[in-house]
Amino acid sequence: MRPGVVASLLSVSVLGLLGAAPAPPAPVPVPLPARLADTGGGTQLIIAQAPDTSSTTGTVSWWDLRGGTWTRAGSAPARFGAKGLVEGNARTQGTDTTPTGLYDLPFGFGVKAAPAGTGISYRAVKESSWWCQDNASSSYNRWTDPLPGDCRAAEAEHLSAYTGQYAYALVVGFNYHRPVRGRGAGIFLHVDGAGATAGCVSVPEDAMRRILRWVVPGAAPRIAIGTEGGATGVTRY
């Protein structure tokens, strides 16, 4: 046997004894909340995510911050406005768009009783319950019970009329604390209807029940509404 052949056989033998070089470890996925510039400072976060601003469907996921790490507590398919999504600060009322941004969750409400274990403040919808969307009213973008004289019924939502969508809901704090007239009113996270929404975010009824039981007011829960995008592929809100 030629010396070169012996050397080759030895090399193969040594490689077989040592084994192949180990593959590098797979990168650890970064939790979605950790990719956001701002999560609101609390330890609970709902993320409503659409593929792009023209989308009417996407995903809602909810997360807990534990020991400095965000852990997903649940997820569900979601629906958005019939005309897609738009930056919250640029939104115009009546455009059927869902406002993107980071918002608090002032309270829950529903035609049905609060699911057992619900900790957030929860209001029962009665026949006299309305959400005023009248720009001329002093009650603009507010729950009213009953409808005040300066809020026209044609410019308000009669909450009890939406027995499916408002079986369970959470108020999204968009344009709520210091409302700008004409920007929009009555943005909620609620139960799915027949299709896309008029600007709210909706999920299946079971998901809405799970979210209401999960929310802890002391955790300063927030909802981030946004799209996948940006040159880096990072989701931005």
Backbone hydrogen bonds in HBPLUS format (Angstrom, degrees):
<---DONOR---> <-ACCEPTOR-->    atom                        ^
c    i                          cat <-CA-CA->   ^        H-A-AA   ^      H-
h    n   atom  resd res      DA  || num        DHA   H-A  angle D-A-AA Bond
n    s   type  num  typ     dist DA aas  dist angle  dist       angle   num
A0005-VAL N   A0002-ARG O   2.97 MM   3  5.37 128.7  2.24 110.0 123.0     1
A0006-VAL N   A0002-ARG O   3.23 MM   4  6.63 153.9  2.30 151.6 159.2     2
A0007-ALA N   A0003-PRO O   3.03 MM   4  6.33 160.9  2.07 155.6 159.9     3
A0008-SER N   A0004-GLY O   3.15 MM   4  6.37 153.2  2.22 140.6 147.2     4
A0009-LEU N   A0005-VAL O   3.03 MM   4  6.33 159.9  2.07 151.9 156.8     5
A0010-LEU N   A0006-VAL O   2.97 MM   4  6.22 157.1  2.02 152.1 158.5     6
A0011-SER N   A0007-ALA O   2.98 MM   4  6.21 155.2  2.04 146.5 153.2     7
A0012-VAL N   A0008-SER O   3.05 MM   4  6.33 160.5  2.08 150.7 155.2     8
A0013-SER N   A0009-LEU O   2.95 MM   4  6.16 157.3  2.00 146.7 153.3     9
A0014-VAL N   A0010-LEU O   2.87 MM   4  6.13 162.9  1.89 155.6 159.1    10
A0015-LEU N   A0011-SER O   3.01 MM   4  6.25 163.5  2.03 151.2 155.3    11
A0016-GLY N   A0012-VAL O   2.99 MM   4  6.22 151.3  2.07 145.6 153.6    12
A0017-LEU N   A0013-SER O   3.08 MM   4  6.40 147.5  2.19 146.3 154.7    13
A0017-LEU N   A0014-VAL O   3.12 MM   3  5.15 120.2  2.50  94.9 109.4    14
A0018-LEU N   A0014-VAL O   2.95 MM   4  6.23 159.1  1.99 153.6 159.5    15
A0019-GLY N   A0015-LEU O   2.87 MM   4  5.85 145.5  1.99 145.5 154.2    16
A0034-ALA N   A0031-PRO O   2.95 MM   3  5.45 129.2  2.21 114.1 127.4    17
A0035-ARG N   A0032-LEU O   2.98 MM   3  5.35 157.0  2.03 113.2 120.7    18
A0036-LEU N   A0033-PRO O   3.12 MM   3  5.43 166.1  2.14 111.7 115.7    19
A0043-THR N   A0219-ALA O   2.88 MM 176  5.17 156.2  1.94 143.0 150.8    20
A0065-LEU N   A0043-THR O   2.90 MM  22  4.72 154.9  1.96 135.0 135.3    21
A0222-ARG N   A0044-GLN O   3.33 MM 178  6.67 143.0  2.48 130.8 139.0    22
A0045-LEU N   A0063-TRP O   3.03 MM  18  5.20 156.9  2.09 141.0 145.6    23
A0063-TRP N   A0045-LEU O   2.81 MM  18  5.20 157.6  1.86 149.7 157.5    24
A0046-ILE N   A0222-ARG O   2.85 MM 176  6.18 162.9  1.87 152.2 158.1    25
A0224-ALA N   A0046-ILE O   2.75 MM 178  6.18 160.8  1.79 165.0 169.1    26
A0047-ILE N   A0061-SER O   2.75 MM  14  5.28 168.6  1.76 162.6 166.6    27
A0061-SER N   A0047-ILE O   2.91 MM  14  5.28 156.1  1.96 144.9 152.3    28
A0048-ALA N   A0224-ALA O   2.81 MM 176  6.12 165.5  1.83 158.8 163.9    29
A0226-GLY N   A0048-ALA O   2.97 MM 178  6.41 161.1  2.01 169.7 174.7    30
A0049-GLN N   A0059-THR O   2.77 MM  10  5.33 168.6  1.78 168.1 168.4    31
A0059-THR N   A0049-GLN O   2.88 MM  10  5.33 160.9  1.91 152.6 158.6    32
A0050-ALA N   A0226-GLY O   3.02 MM 176  6.43 157.0  2.07 147.1 154.0    33
A0228-GLU N   A0050-ALA O   3.03 MM 178  6.52 142.7  2.17 156.3 166.8    34
A0055-SER N   A0052-ASP O   3.12 MM   3  5.51 163.9  2.14 114.9 119.9    35
A0085-LEU N   A0053-THR O   2.76 MM  32  4.70 159.2  1.80 135.2 141.4    36
A0080-PHE N   A0056-THR O   2.74 MM  24  4.64 158.3  1.79 127.7 128.3    37
A0058-GLY N   A0078-ALA O   2.98 MM  20  5.01 147.4  2.09 134.9 133.0    38
A0078-ALA N   A0058-GLY O   2.96 MM  20  5.01 159.9  2.01 120.5 118.4    39
A0060-VAL N   A0076-ALA O   2.87 MM  16  5.38 171.0  1.88 166.0 168.5    40
A0076-ALA N   A0060-VAL O   2.80 MM  16  5.38 144.1  1.93 155.5 165.7    41
A0062-TRP N   A0074-GLY O   2.94 MM  12  5.50 160.2  1.98 145.5 147.9    42
A0073-ALA N   A0062-TRP O   2.68 MM  11  5.60 163.3  1.71 150.1 155.9    43
A0064-ASP N   A0071-THR O   2.87 MM   7  5.28 163.2  1.90 150.9 154.1    44
A0071-THR N   A0064-ASP O   2.75 MM   7  5.28 163.4  1.77 157.0 162.5    45
A0066-ARG N   A0069-THR O   2.84 MM   3  5.28 169.7  1.85 148.7 145.1    46
A0069-THR N   A0066-ARG O   3.00 MM   3  5.28 164.5  2.02 113.4 118.3    47
A0079-ARG N   A0202-SER O   2.93 MM 123  5.15 145.9  2.05 141.0 148.1    48
A0202-SER N   A0079-ARG O   3.08 MM 123  5.15 158.9  2.12 136.1 141.8    49
A0197-THR N   A0080-PHE O   2.93 MM 117  5.60 165.6  1.95 131.2 134.4    50
A0084-GLY N   A0081-GLY O   2.92 MM   3  4.96 159.9  1.96 114.3 114.2    51
A0082-ALA N   A0197-THR O   2.84 MM 115  5.65 140.5  2.00 161.9 153.6    52
A0083-LYS N   A0096-ASP O   2.92 MM  13  5.40 164.0  1.94 153.7 148.5    53
A0098-THR N   A0084-GLY O   2.91 MM  14  6.32 161.6  1.94 146.8 151.4    54
A0086-VAL N   A0098-THR O   3.01 MM  12  6.18 155.4  2.07 149.9 151.7    55
A0100-THR N   A0086-VAL O   2.86 MM  14  5.92 157.6  1.91 143.4 148.3    56
A0090-ALA N   A0087-GLU O   2.94 MM   3  5.42 152.0  2.02 115.5 124.5    57
A0088-GLY N   A0100-THR O   3.14 MM  12  5.06 139.6  2.31 128.5 134.0    58
A0091-ARG N   A0088-GLY O   3.26 MM   3  5.22 165.7  2.29 104.8 109.0    59
A0093-GLN N   A0182-GLY O   2.82 MM  89  5.28 171.0  1.83 140.4 138.3    60
A0101-GLY N   A0225-ILE O   2.93 MM 124  5.33 157.5  1.98 141.1 144.3    61
A0225-ILE N   A0101-GLY O   2.86 MM 124  5.33 167.6  1.88 156.4 159.0    62
A0103-TYR N   A0223-ILE O   2.90 MM 120  5.34 164.8  1.92 150.0 154.6    63
A0223-ILE N   A0103-TYR O   2.80 MM 120  5.34 157.4  1.85 154.4 161.6    64
A0173-GLY N   A0104-ASP O   2.89 MM  69  5.07 156.7  1.95 155.9 149.8    65
A0171-VAL N   A0107-PHE O   2.88 MM  64  5.69 179.4  1.88 173.0 172.9    66
A0108-GLY N   A0121-SER O   2.74 MM  13  5.99 178.6  1.74 165.9 165.5    67
A0123-ARG N   A0108-GLY O   2.86 MM  15  6.29 154.4  1.93 133.7 137.3    68
A0109-PHE N   A0169-ALA O   2.94 MM  60  5.34 155.1  2.00 137.5 141.0    69
A0169-ALA N   A0109-PHE O   2.83 MM  60  5.34 129.9  2.08 168.9 170.3    70
A0110-GLY N   A0123-ARG O   3.05 MM  13  6.60 140.6  2.21 165.1 172.3    71
A0125-VAL N   A0110-GLY O   2.90 MM  15  5.40 167.4  1.92 136.5 134.0    72
A0111-VAL N   A0166-TYR O   2.73 MM  55  5.97 151.7  1.81 142.9 152.4    73
A0112-LYS N   A0167-ALA O   3.20 MM  55  5.12 162.6  2.23 124.6 129.5    74
A0118-THR N   A0115-PRO O   3.04 MM   3  5.75 148.3  2.14 149.9 148.2    75
A0129-SER N   A0126-LYS O   3.07 MM   3  5.22 168.8  2.08 114.7 115.9    76
A0159-LEU N   A0129-SER O   3.19 MM  30  5.87 131.0  2.45 130.6 142.6    77
A0130-TRP N   A0144-THR O   2.87 MM  14  5.22 161.2  1.91 163.4 166.3    78
A0144-THR N   A0130-TRP O   2.83 MM  14  5.22 166.5  1.85 147.5 148.6    79
A0131-TRP N   A0157-GLU O   2.88 MM  26  5.07 146.2  1.99 138.9 149.4    80
A0157-GLU N   A0131-TRP O   2.90 MM  26  5.07 162.8  1.93 143.2 146.9    81
A0132-CYS N   A0142-ARG O   2.94 MM  10  5.58 156.2  2.00 165.4 159.0    82
A0141-ASN N   A0132-CYS O   2.78 MM   9  5.42 139.0  1.95 142.0 149.6    83
A0133-GLN N   A0155-GLU O   2.88 MM  22  5.36 143.9  2.01 144.9 152.2    84
A0137-SER N   A0134-ASP O   3.01 MM   3  5.40 164.5  2.03 116.5 121.5    85
A0140-TYR N   A0137-SER O   3.32 MM   3  5.31 151.0  2.41 110.5 108.4    86
A0151-CYS N   A0148-PRO O   3.17 MM   3  5.58 165.1  2.20 117.7 119.2    87
A0155-GLU N   A0152-ARG O   2.86 MM   3  5.25 151.6  1.94 110.7 120.1    88
A0156-ALA N   A0153-ALA O   3.23 MM   3  5.10 140.3  2.40 116.4 110.4    89
A0161-ALA N   A0158-HIS O   2.92 MM   3  5.69 160.0  1.96 125.4 132.1    90
A0162-TYR N   A0159-LEU O   3.16 MM   3  5.79 167.8  2.18 118.3 122.1    91
A0166-TYR N   A0162-TYR O   2.90 MM   4  5.55 154.7  1.96 145.0 153.4    92
A0167-ALA N   A0164-GLY O   3.24 MM   3  5.25 159.6  2.28 109.7 108.8    93
A0191-VAL N   A0165-GLN O   3.06 MM  26  4.51 145.1  2.18 149.7 141.7    94
A0170-LEU N   A0189-LEU O   2.83 MM  19  5.14 148.3  1.93 144.3 154.8    95
A0189-LEU N   A0170-LEU O   2.90 MM  19  5.14 160.6  1.93 151.6 158.1    96
A0172-VAL N   A0187-ILE O   3.01 MM  15  5.65 159.8  2.05 149.4 149.6    97
A0183-ARG N   A0180-VAL O   3.17 MM   3  5.76 160.1  2.21 139.4 139.1    98
A0201-VAL N   A0188-PHE O   3.03 MM  13  6.39 166.7  2.05 162.1 166.4    99
A0190-HIS N   A0201-VAL O   2.96 MM  11  6.50 154.7  2.02 154.3 161.1   100
A0203-VAL N   A0190-HIS O   2.93 MM  13  6.40 147.1  2.04 154.0 164.2   101
A0192-ASP N   A0203-VAL O   2.75 MM  11  5.10 136.7  1.94 137.2 138.3   102
A0207-ALA N   A0204-PRO O   3.09 MM   3  5.38 119.1  2.47 103.2 117.6   103
A0208-MET N   A0204-PRO O   3.09 MM   4  6.47 152.8  2.16 151.4 159.7   104
A0209-ARG N   A0205-GLU O   3.01 MM   4  6.35 153.9  2.08 152.8 159.5   105
A0210-ARG N   A0206-ASP O   3.02 MM   4  6.31 158.4  2.07 146.7 152.5   106
A0211-ILE N   A0207-ALA O   2.89 MM   4  6.13 157.0  1.95 150.5 156.7   107
A0212-LEU N   A0208-MET O   3.06 MM   4  6.24 162.4  2.09 147.6 151.8   108
A0213-ARG N   A0209-ARG O   3.07 MM   4  6.34 153.9  2.14 148.9 155.6   109
A0214-TRP N   A0210-ARG O   2.96 MM   4  6.08 137.7  2.15 139.8 151.9   110
A0214-TRP N   A0211-ILE O   3.06 MM   3  4.94 123.4  2.39  92.2 107.4   111
A0215-VAL N   A0211-ILE O   2.96 MM   4  6.11 154.6  2.03 159.8 163.5   112
A0219-ALA N   A0216-VAL O   2.85 MM   3  5.45 160.5  1.89 123.1 129.8   113
A0220-ALA N   A0217-PRO O   3.15 MM   3  5.70 158.8  2.19 121.9 122.7   114
A0233-GLY N   A0230-GLY O   3.01 MM   3  5.29 156.7  2.07 110.4 117.9   115
